[in-house]
Amino acid sequence: MYVLRSLFLYLYLASVVFSATAAAETAVAEDQVSFQVEVGREVGNDRMLAILNATAEEKKPADLADRINSTMAWALDQARANKQVTLRSGSYQTYPVYGDNRKIVRWRGRQELQLESQDVDQLSQLVGTLQSQLQMQSMQFSVSHDRRQQVENELIEQALEAYQARAEIVRKSLGAKTYKLLDINIHSAGRSPVIPMRAEAVSTMSRSSVSKPALEQGTSRVDVQVSGKIRLLRD
């Protein structure tokens, strides 16, 4: 009987402790508020990426490869002469073209050349030269890494100030004496415009030279989000 009473007493005390703990946790959870703020800015683009390609068709794969390779070798020589431009080769594709009888009648191929620079005028001049034998595929303007990092650092300060200001609004509105920061997360994002180019509209293979493209660098959006959780303190 004594053992049974001791067991009942232990279970009762355990349930009381559990209920008190659960109630405290519920009270704490009820005093936690999560929210997010976002700040952003339009930033002038100072970097340009241009993608061109050498395309050709031949009846024999070897002739096709020779034609594309020679065109790309010429383009690389032109690009390497400009020290303000970073270049790299892109994808290289060849595939057969079938006739009505489902037999291969010729071969078609394409190789990409990617050019990037913060000197937009120099790159546009080079693009004009290369378009005498290559086709423009796309152009993209963006904010350079150093410039984006500088802007993001400035926006982080603004976002943190905005987060604190909103936390103060929450505190006052809910009648708390003060608050404690429990969690904070910082995220950055941005959008850069991409200008696609139709190959048939910019093909200049029959011309010896072309004018440089008329460009407007525009702006990109840089955003910083700060999200987190605060605990309202009422005592």
C-alpha positions in Angstrom: 0.0 0.0 0.0 2.9 2.4 0.9 4.5 1.6 -2.5 1.3 2.3 -4.3 0.7 5.6 -2.6 4.3 6.6 -3.4 3.8 5.7 -7.0 0.6 7.8 -7.2 2.4 10.7 -5.5 5.3 10.5 -8.0 2.9 10.4 -11.0 1.0 13.4 -9.6 4.1 15.5 -9.1 5.4 14.6 -12.5 2.1 15.6 -14.1 2.2 18.9 -12.2 5.8 19.6 -13.4 4.9 18.7 -16.9 1.8 20.9 -17.0 3.8 23.8 -15.5 6.6 23.3 -18.1 4.1 23.0 -21.0 2.3 26.2 -19.8 5.6 28.1 -19.6 6.6 26.9 -23.1 3.2 27.9 -24.4 3.5 31.3 -22.9 7.0 31.8 -24.3 5.8 30.6 -27.8 2.9 33.1 -27.6 5.3 35.9 -27.0 7.4 35.1 -30.1 6.9 37.0 -33.3 8.4 36.3 -36.7 8.5 38.9 -39.5 10.6 40.1 -42.5 11.7 43.4 -44.0 13.1 44.1 -47.5 15.0 47.0 -48.9 16.3 47.4 -52.5 17.8 49.8 -55.0 18.2 50.1 -58.7 21.9 50.0 -59.5 23.5 51.0 -62.8 24.9 48.0 -64.7 28.6 48.1 -65.2 29.3 44.7 -66.7 28.3 43.2 -70.1 28.1 39.6 -71.2 27.8 38.9 -74.9 27.3 35.4 -76.4 28.0 34.9 -80.1 28.2 31.7 -82.1 29.8 30.4 -85.3 27.3 28.4 -87.3 27.8 26.5 -90.5 26.4 23.7 -92.7 28.4 21.2 -94.8 27.8 17.9 -96.5 30.7 16.3 -94.7 31.4 16.4 -90.9 35.1 17.0 -91.5 34.3 20.0 -93.7 31.9 21.3 -91.1 34.4 21.0 -88.3 37.1 22.7 -90.4 34.8 25.6 -91.2 33.6 26.2 -87.7 37.1 25.8 -86.2 38.7 28.2 -88.6 36.0 30.8 -87.9 36.3 30.4 -84.2 40.1 30.6 -84.3 39.8 34.0 -86.1 37.3 35.2 -83.5 39.5 34.2 -80.6 42.5 36.0 -82.2 40.3 39.2 -82.4 39.1 38.8 -78.8 42.5 38.1 -77.3 43.8 41.3 -78.7 41.5 43.3 -76.4 42.9 43.0 -72.8 39.8 44.5 -71.3 37.6 41.5 -72.4 37.4 38.1 -70.7 36.6 35.3 -73.1 35.8 31.6 -72.9 34.5 29.1 -75.4 31.0 27.8 -74.9 29.1 24.7 -76.1 30.1 23.0 -79.4 27.3 21.1 -81.2 27.1 19.2 -84.4 24.1 17.2 -85.7 22.8 15.7 -88.9 20.1 17.2 -91.1 17.8 14.5 -92.7 16.1 14.6 -96.1 12.7 13.3 -97.1 14.1 9.8 -97.4 15.4 9.9 -93.8 18.9 9.9 -95.0 21.5 12.4 -93.9 21.9 15.1 -96.5 24.2 17.5 -94.6 25.6 18.4 -91.2 25.0 21.5 -89.2 27.1 22.8 -86.3 27.5 25.7 -83.9 30.1 26.8 -81.4 29.6 29.6 -78.8 32.0 32.3 -77.7 31.3 34.1 -74.5 32.7 37.6 -73.9 32.5 39.6 -70.7 33.9 43.0 -69.7 33.2 46.1 -67.5 34.3 48.3 -70.4 31.1 48.2 -72.3 32.3 50.4 -75.1 35.3 48.2 -75.8 33.2 45.0 -75.8 30.6 46.6 -78.1 33.4 47.5 -80.5 34.7 44.0 -80.4 31.2 42.6 -81.0 30.8 44.8 -84.0 34.0 43.3 -85.4 33.1 39.7 -84.7 29.6 40.0 -86.2 31.2 40.0 -89.6 31.6 36.3 -89.2 29.7 35.3 -86.1 26.1 35.7 -85.1 24.9 37.4 -81.9 23.0 35.1 -79.6 22.3 37.2 -76.5 23.5 40.1 -74.4 23.2 40.5 -70.7 24.0 43.5 -68.5 24.6 43.1 -64.9 26.2 44.7 -61.8 29.9 43.7 -61.3 30.7 41.6 -58.2 32.6 44.5 -56.4 29.8 47.0 -57.1 27.1 44.6 -56.0 29.0 43.7 -52.8 29.3 47.4 -52.0 25.6 48.1 -52.5 24.6 45.0 -50.6 26.6 46.1 -47.6 24.9 49.4 -47.6 21.5 47.8 -48.0 22.2 45.3 -45.1 22.7 48.3 -42.8 19.4 49.8 -44.0 17.6 46.5 -43.7 18.8 45.9 -40.1 17.7 49.4 -39.1 14.3 48.7 -40.7 14.0 45.4 -38.9 14.7 47.1 -35.6 12.2 49.8 -36.3 9.5 47.2 -37.1 10.4 45.2 -34.0 9.8 48.4 -32.0 6.4 48.8 -33.7 5.4 45.2 -32.8 6.5 45.7 -29.2 4.5 48.9 -28.7 1.4 47.5 -30.5 1.4 44.4 -28.3 2.1 46.2 -25.1 5.5 44.6 -24.3 8.1 46.4 -22.1 11.0 45.3 -24.4 12.0 42.5 -26.7 14.8 40.0 -27.2 16.2 39.0 -30.6 16.0 35.2 -31.0 17.0 34.7 -34.7 18.1 36.7 -37.6 18.7 35.8 -41.3 20.1 38.0 -44.1 19.5 37.2 -47.8 20.4 39.1 -50.9 18.9 38.9 -54.4 18.9 40.7 -57.7 17.6 40.7 -61.2 19.5 41.5 -64.4 18.0 42.1 -67.8 18.8 39.7 -70.6 18.5 40.8 -74.2 17.9 37.7 -76.5 18.9 38.2 -80.2 17.2 36.3 -83.0 19.9 34.7 -85.2 18.2 35.4 -88.5 17.9 39.1 -87.6 21.5 39.6 -86.8 23.3 37.3 -89.3 26.0 39.3 -91.1 28.0 36.5 -92.6 28.0 38.1 -96.0 29.4 41.5 -94.8 33.0 42.3 -94.2 32.3 44.6 -91.2 29.4 46.0 -89.2 28.8 48.9 -86.9 29.0 48.3 -83.2 25.6 47.6 -81.6 23.7 50.5 -80.1 23.3 49.6 -76.4 21.7 50.9 -73.3 23.2 49.5 -70.1 20.2 50.1 -67.9 19.9 49.1 -64.3 19.6 46.0 -62.2 17.6 45.6 -59.0 19.6 44.6 -55.8 17.5 43.5 -52.8 18.3 42.5 -49.3 15.9 40.7 -47.0 16.2 40.4 -43.3 14.0 37.9 -41.5 14.0 36.8 -37.9 12.1 36.2 -34.7 11.8 38.2 -31.5 10.5 37.4 -28.0 8.3 40.0 -26.3 9.2 40.7 -22.7 6.4 42.0 -20.5 8.2 42.2 -17.2 
